[in-house]
């Protein structure tokens, strides 16, 4: 069983779906498995697919889209459920998702394209491009009172892309977080330039380079892309990344003619079942936004993001088009934490993504439960999409664990 050709696995999966579907009227399925020896047992893949679909059948997710690429071939492709439950719209290849923080690796690629052009270095001070940050202070409590001190080692681009800049999101309980929450830096009525310069007036939560703290640093890196390139972030993304990779459905907004392809974004009710979100997610998305967030702003299809992942796995090139140098990709996908930064055992952080120090796997996710993994040691990409805010249904990680176990990871 251990090395069955996956066409056999595919037939078993399709039979399992027909037998086990509990809600066939509302949870349409499309599953494809290629004839490639993956080294995964049919029983394991059937169980993983059944569990994946169970999240939808139990009303915990609206729909799921899972894809596995091995040795350059899509060997597993599963679409299940809906993008709009109320209207019965099924998950499709061209469904458009908010990828939120999966925007961050794209900003890292934009920065590293400027690195390849010799226009910046990772250890350049942020103040070289945004002078206001030269005067940014660091929070310090003195005798129980709020105080500040100068930056001991001034913030760099590397700090921004590894979340060690001292810039938070404003989600935690601290003096600096409370200021961020009050200022609402991610509001839609100003530009990234306005945001960056105002943010520079707020004390940093930590000394740069000392502590991992997830925050708005990658958005500041996005503004540096604008400063150095002389282009707006969306234009630079298009010219340097999206157009070369033919990522034709990735942008900071959804054109009106594509709006019917948007996936409705859900939350959970008290019983753990999906419900449509509150008004905080209801802002207009059919026009280019004023605020271009390089840390959270993009919409995309799974197929478009697959192209992006393939480019990184292939060391900066896809289908004869080179987007980045091999050195730039190596920097993105290897640990960039300084020696002072504490992290989980075996885990580091590349540029805008987590790095497994043992396997070299590079990964990240988005707030609405979109996730990807790039595993160079096994020439493997796994991508999982749904749209759920604030949920605890770890559908993609569960499925990925089956793949890992089959490969001995």
C-alpha positions as CSV (number, residue, x, y, z in Angstrom):
1,X,0.0,0.0,0.0
2,X,2.9,2.4,0.8
3,X,3.7,3.3,-2.8
4,X,0.5,2.8,-4.8
5,X,0.3,5.0,-7.9
6,X,-1.9,7.8,-7.0
7,X,-4.4,7.2,-9.8
8,X,-5.4,4.3,-7.6
9,X,-5.6,6.6,-4.6
10,X,-7.6,9.0,-6.7
11,X,-10.2,6.4,-7.6
12,X,-10.5,5.5,-3.9
13,X,-10.9,9.1,-2.9
14,X,-13.6,9.7,-5.4
15,X,-15.5,6.5,-4.2
16,X,-15.1,7.6,-0.6
17,X,-16.5,11.1,-1.4
18,X,-19.6,9.5,-3.1
19,X,-20.2,7.2,-0.2
20,X,-19.5,9.6,2.7
21,X,-20.9,12.9,1.6
22,X,-23.5,13.9,4.1
23,X,-24.8,17.1,2.5
24,X,-24.5,16.6,-1.3
25,X,-26.9,19.4,-2.1
26,X,-24.8,22.1,-0.4
27,X,-21.3,20.6,-0.4
28,X,-20.3,19.9,-4.0
29,X,-16.9,18.3,-4.5
30,X,-14.3,18.2,-7.2
31,X,-11.3,16.0,-6.4
32,X,-8.4,15.1,-8.7
33,X,-5.3,13.1,-8.0
34,X,-2.6,12.6,-10.6
35,X,-0.7,9.4,-11.4
36,X,2.4,10.2,-9.5
37,X,4.1,8.0,-6.8
38,X,3.9,10.2,-3.7
39,X,4.7,7.6,-1.2
40,X,1.4,8.1,0.6
41,X,-1.0,5.3,1.4
42,X,-4.5,5.4,-0.1
43,X,-5.9,4.9,3.4
44,X,-4.1,8.0,4.7
45,X,-5.3,10.2,1.8
46,X,-8.9,9.0,2.1
47,X,-8.9,9.8,5.8
48,X,-7.3,13.2,5.3
49,X,-9.8,14.1,2.6
50,X,-12.7,12.8,4.6
51,X,-11.6,15.0,7.6
52,X,-11.1,18.0,5.3
53,X,-14.7,17.6,4.0
54,X,-16.0,17.0,7.5
55,X,-15.3,20.6,8.5
56,X,-17.6,21.7,5.8
57,X,-20.3,19.1,6.4
58,X,-20.4,20.0,10.1
59,X,-20.9,23.7,9.2
60,X,-17.6,24.8,10.6
61,X,-16.3,26.0,7.2
62,X,-18.1,27.3,4.1
63,X,-15.8,25.4,1.7
64,X,-12.2,24.3,1.2
65,X,-9.8,24.4,-1.7
66,X,-6.6,22.2,-1.1
67,X,-3.8,21.7,-3.7
68,X,-0.6,19.7,-3.5
69,X,2.2,20.1,-6.0
70,X,5.0,17.5,-6.0
71,X,8.0,17.6,-8.4
72,X,6.3,20.3,-10.4
73,X,3.0,18.4,-10.9
74,X,-0.3,19.0,-9.2
75,X,-0.9,15.6,-7.7
76,X,-3.9,16.5,-5.4
77,X,-6.6,19.1,-6.1
78,X,-9.8,19.2,-4.0
79,X,-12.6,21.8,-4.1
80,X,-15.4,21.2,-1.6
81,X,-18.3,23.3,-0.4
82,X,-19.3,26.9,-1.3
83,X,-17.9,30.4,-1.6
84,X,-21.4,31.7,-0.8
85,X,-23.5,29.3,1.3
86,X,-26.7,31.4,1.2
87,X,-26.7,31.4,-2.6
88,X,-25.2,27.9,-3.1
89,X,-22.1,29.1,-5.1
90,X,-19.6,26.3,-5.3
91,X,-15.8,26.7,-4.8
92,X,-14.3,27.2,-8.3
93,X,-10.8,27.4,-9.7
94,X,-11.2,31.2,-10.2
95,X,-12.7,32.0,-6.8
96,X,-11.2,35.1,-5.3
97,X,-10.1,35.2,-1.7
98,X,-8.8,37.8,0.8
99,X,-5.3,36.4,1.4
100,X,-4.5,39.0,4.1
101,X,-1.0,38.3,5.5
102,X,-0.1,36.0,2.6
103,X,0.5,39.5,1.0
104,X,3.6,39.7,3.2
105,X,5.8,37.3,1.2
106,X,4.9,39.2,-1.9
107,X,6.2,42.4,-0.3
108,X,9.4,40.5,0.6
109,X,9.8,39.6,-3.0
110,X,9.3,43.2,-4.1
111,X,12.0,44.3,-1.6
112,X,14.4,41.6,-2.8
113,X,13.9,42.6,-6.4
114,X,15.2,46.1,-5.4
115,X,18.0,44.3,-3.6
116,X,18.8,42.5,-6.9
117,X,18.9,45.8,-8.7
118,X,21.4,47.1,-6.1
119,X,19.0,49.8,-4.9
120,X,18.9,48.7,-1.2
121,X,20.4,46.3,1.3
122,X,18.6,44.4,4.0
123,X,20.7,46.1,6.7
124,X,20.0,49.6,5.4
125,X,18.5,51.7,8.2
126,X,14.8,52.4,7.6
127,X,15.5,56.1,8.2
128,X,17.6,56.2,5.0
129,X,14.3,55.9,3.2
130,X,11.8,57.3,5.8
131,X,13.8,60.0,7.7
132,X,11.2,60.3,10.4
133,X,12.2,56.9,11.8
134,X,15.7,58.3,12.8
135,X,14.0,60.0,15.7
136,X,11.6,57.2,16.8
137,X,12.0,56.4,20.5
138,X,11.6,53.0,22.2
139,X,9.2,52.5,25.1
140,X,10.8,52.0,28.5
141,X,9.2,51.9,32.0
142,X,11.2,53.8,34.6
143,X,10.2,53.6,38.3
144,X,6.7,52.4,37.2
145,X,6.2,55.4,34.9
146,X,6.0,55.5,31.1
147,X,9.2,56.7,29.5
148,X,11.3,56.3,26.3
149,X,14.9,55.9,25.2
150,X,16.7,56.1,21.9
151,X,17.1,53.1,19.5
152,X,20.3,51.4,20.5
153,X,20.6,49.7,17.1
154,X,18.6,51.6,14.6
155,X,15.8,49.8,12.8
156,X,16.7,48.1,9.5
157,X,14.7,46.6,6.6
158,X,15.7,43.2,7.8
159,X,14.0,44.0,11.1
160,X,10.8,45.0,9.3
161,X,10.6,41.8,7.3
162,X,11.3,39.5,10.4
163,X,8.9,41.3,12.8
164,X,11.8,42.4,15.0
165,X,11.4,46.1,14.4
166,X,9.5,46.8,17.6
167,X,6.4,47.8,15.6
168,X,3.3,45.9,16.8
169,X,-0.2,45.6,15.4
170,X,-1.9,47.1,18.5
171,X,-3.6,43.8,19.5
172,X,-1.9,43.1,22.8
173,X,-2.0,44.8,26.2
174,X,0.9,47.2,26.4
175,X,1.5,51.0,26.3
176,X,2.6,51.0,22.7
177,X,-0.2,48.6,21.6
178,X,-2.8,50.9,23.2
179,X,-1.5,53.9,21.1
180,X,-1.7,51.8,17.9
181,X,-5.2,50.7,18.8
182,X,-6.3,54.3,19.3
183,X,-4.7,55.6,16.1
184,X,-6.2,52.7,14.0
185,X,-3.2,52.7,11.6
186,X,-5.0,50.3,9.2
187,X,-7.9,52.6,8.5
188,X,-8.8,53.2,4.8
189,X,-8.8,57.0,4.6
190,X,-5.1,57.7,4.2
191,X,-2.1,56.5,2.2
192,X,0.7,54.2,3.3
193,X,3.0,57.3,3.3
194,X,0.7,59.0,5.7
195,X,0.5,55.9,7.9
196,X,4.3,55.3,7.9
197,X,5.2,58.9,8.9
198,X,2.6,59.0,11.6
199,X,3.6,55.6,12.9
200,X,7.2,56.9,13.3
201,X,6.0,59.3,16.0
202,X,4.9,56.4,18.3
203,X,7.4,54.7,20.6
204,X,8.6,51.2,19.5
205,X,7.5,48.4,21.7
206,X,11.0,46.8,21.9
207,X,14.5,47.7,20.8
208,X,14.9,46.8,17.1
209,X,16.5,43.4,16.6
210,X,15.8,42.0,20.0
211,X,12.3,40.6,20.1
212,X,9.8,39.0,17.7
213,X,6.5,40.8,17.8
214,X,4.1,40.4,14.9
215,X,3.1,43.8,13.5
216,X,2.9,46.5,10.8
217,X,6.6,46.3,9.9
218,X,6.0,44.7,6.5
219,X,3.6,47.5,5.6
220,X,6.4,50.0,6.3
221,X,8.6,47.8,4.0
222,X,5.9,48.3,1.4
223,X,6.2,52.0,1.6
224,X,10.0,51.6,1.2
225,X,9.3,49.8,-2.1
226,X,7.4,53.0,-3.2
227,X,10.2,55.3,-2.1
228,X,13.0,53.4,-3.8
229,X,11.1,52.4,-7.0
230,X,9.3,55.7,-7.5
231,X,6.1,53.7,-8.1
232,X,2.9,53.0,-6.1
233,X,3.0,49.6,-4.5
234,X,0.3,48.1,-6.7
235,X,2.0,49.3,-9.9
236,X,5.4,47.8,-8.7
237,X,3.7,44.5,-7.8
238,X,2.2,44.4,-11.2
239,X,5.3,45.2,-13.2
240,X,7.8,43.1,-11.2
241,X,5.8,40.1,-9.9
242,X,2.2,39.7,-11.1
243,X,2.7,40.4,-14.9
244,X,5.9,38.3,-15.2
245,X,4.2,35.4,-13.3
246,X,0.9,35.9,-15.1
247,X,-0.9,36.3,-11.7
248,X,-3.8,38.0,-13.5
249,X,-6.3,37.7,-10.6
250,X,-4.2,39.2,-7.8
251,X,-4.7,42.8,-6.8
252,X,-5.5,45.2,-3.9
253,X,-9.2,45.2,-5.0
254,X,-11.7,43.1,-7.0
255,X,-12.9,44.7,-10.2
256,X,-16.7,44.9,-10.5
257,X,-16.7,42.3,-13.4
258,X,-15.1,39.8,-11.0
259,X,-17.1,40.6,-7.9
260,X,-19.3,37.5,-8.3
261,X,-16.2,35.3,-7.9
262,X,-15.5,36.7,-4.4
263,X,-15.7,34.3,-1.5
264,X,-17.9,35.4,1.3
265,X,-15.9,35.8,4.5
266,X,-17.4,34.1,7.6
267,X,-17.0,34.0,11.3
268,X,-18.2,31.5,13.9
269,X,-21.3,31.8,16.1
270,X,-21.3,30.7,19.7
271,X,-22.0,27.1,18.6
272,X,-18.9,27.0,16.4
273,X,-21.0,27.2,13.2
274,X,-20.2,29.6,10.3
275,X,-22.0,32.9,10.1
276,X,-21.4,35.9,7.9
277,X,-19.0,38.5,9.4
278,X,-19.7,41.8,11.1
279,X,-19.6,45.1,9.3
280,X,-15.8,45.5,9.9
281,X,-15.3,43.3,6.8
282,X,-18.0,45.0,4.7
283,X,-16.0,47.9,3.2
284,X,-16.0,48.5,-0.5
285,X,-13.5,46.4,-2.5
286,X,-14.4,47.0,-6.1
287,X,-12.2,50.2,-6.5
288,X,-8.4,50.6,-5.9
289,X,-8.0,51.5,-2.2
290,X,-6.2,54.6,-0.9
291,X,-4.2,52.5,1.6
292,X,-2.0,49.9,-0.1
293,X,-1.1,47.5,2.7
294,X,1.9,45.3,1.8
295,X,1.2,43.3,4.9
296,X,-2.4,42.4,4.4
297,X,-4.1,44.0,1.4
298,X,-4.3,41.5,-1.5
299,X,-7.0,39.4,-3.1
300,X,-6.0,36.4,-5.1
301,X,-6.9,33.0,-6.4
302,X,-5.3,29.8,-5.3
303,X,-3.9,29.2,-8.8
304,X,-2.2,32.6,-8.8
305,X,-0.6,32.0,-5.5
306,X,0.6,28.6,-6.7
307,X,2.6,30.4,-9.4
308,X,4.2,32.6,-6.8
309,X,5.1,29.5,-4.7
310,X,6.5,27.7,-7.7
311,X,8.7,30.7,-8.5
312,X,10.2,30.6,-5.0
313,X,10.6,26.8,-5.0
314,X,12.3,27.1,-8.4
315,X,14.8,29.6,-6.9
316,X,13.3,32.8,-8.5
317,X,12.3,31.6,-11.9
318,X,9.1,30.3,-13.5
319,X,8.5,29.1,-17.1
320,X,11.7,30.8,-18.3
321,X,11.0,34.1,-16.6
322,X,13.3,35.2,-13.7
323,X,11.8,37.3,-11.0
324,X,14.5,37.1,-8.4
325,X,18.1,35.9,-8.2
326,X,18.8,32.6,-6.5
327,X,20.6,34.5,-3.7
328,X,17.6,36.7,-3.1
329,X,15.3,33.7,-2.8
330,X,17.8,32.0,-0.5
331,X,17.6,35.0,1.9
332,X,13.8,35.0,1.8
333,X,13.6,31.3,2.7
334,X,16.3,31.0,5.3
335,X,16.5,32.1,8.9
336,X,17.1,35.8,9.3
337,X,16.7,36.2,13.1
338,X,19.6,37.7,14.9
339,X,21.2,35.8,17.9
340,X,19.2,37.8,20.5
341,X,15.8,36.8,19.2
342,X,14.1,34.0,21.0
343,X,12.0,31.5,19.0
344,X,10.4,28.1,19.2
345,X,12.9,25.2,19.1
346,X,13.7,24.3,15.5
347,X,11.8,27.3,14.0
348,X,13.2,30.5,12.6
349,X,12.0,33.3,10.4
350,X,12.9,34.1,6.9
351,X,11.7,37.3,5.2
352,X,8.0,37.5,5.8
353,X,7.6,33.8,6.5
354,X,8.4,31.1,9.0
355,X,11.3,28.7,8.4
356,X,11.7,25.2,9.7
357,X,15.4,25.0,10.6
358,X,15.6,21.2,10.1
359,X,13.7,20.8,6.8
360,X,14.1,24.3,5.3
361,X,10.4,24.6,4.8
362,X,9.1,28.2,4.3
363,X,5.5,28.9,5.1
364,X,2.9,31.5,6.1
365,X,-0.8,32.1,6.3
366,X,-3.5,34.7,6.2
367,X,-6.1,35.9,8.8
368,X,-9.0,34.3,7.0
369,X,-7.3,30.8,7.1
370,X,-5.4,30.7,3.9
371,X,-2.1,28.9,4.2
372,X,0.9,27.7,2.2
373,X,4.0,25.6,2.6
374,X,7.0,25.4,0.4
375,X,9.3,22.4,1.1
376,X,12.5,22.5,-1.0
377,X,13.8,19.2,0.5
378,X,10.8,17.3,-0.9
379,X,10.2,19.6,-3.9
380,X,6.7,20.1,-2.5
381,X,4.1,22.8,-2.3
382,X,0.9,22.6,-0.2
383,X,-1.8,25.4,-0.4
384,X,-5.1,25.5,1.5
385,X,-7.8,28.2,1.1
386,X,-11.0,29.0,2.9
387,X,-12.5,32.2,4.3
388,X,-13.0,32.3,8.1
389,X,-12.1,35.0,10.6
390,X,-11.5,34.2,14.2
391,X,-12.0,30.5,13.8
392,X,-10.1,27.5,15.3
393,X,-10.7,25.0,12.5
394,X,-7.1,24.1,11.5
395,X,-8.2,22.2,8.4
396,X,-5.0,22.9,6.3
397,X,-2.5,22.0,9.0
398,X,-4.3,18.8,9.6
399,X,-4.2,17.9,5.9
400,X,-0.5,18.9,5.7
401,X,0.4,16.7,8.6
402,X,-0.8,13.7,6.6
403,X,1.5,14.6,3.7
404,X,4.4,15.2,6.1
405,X,3.9,11.8,7.8
406,X,3.8,10.1,4.4
407,X,7.2,11.7,3.6
408,X,8.7,10.9,6.9
409,X,8.9,14.6,8.0
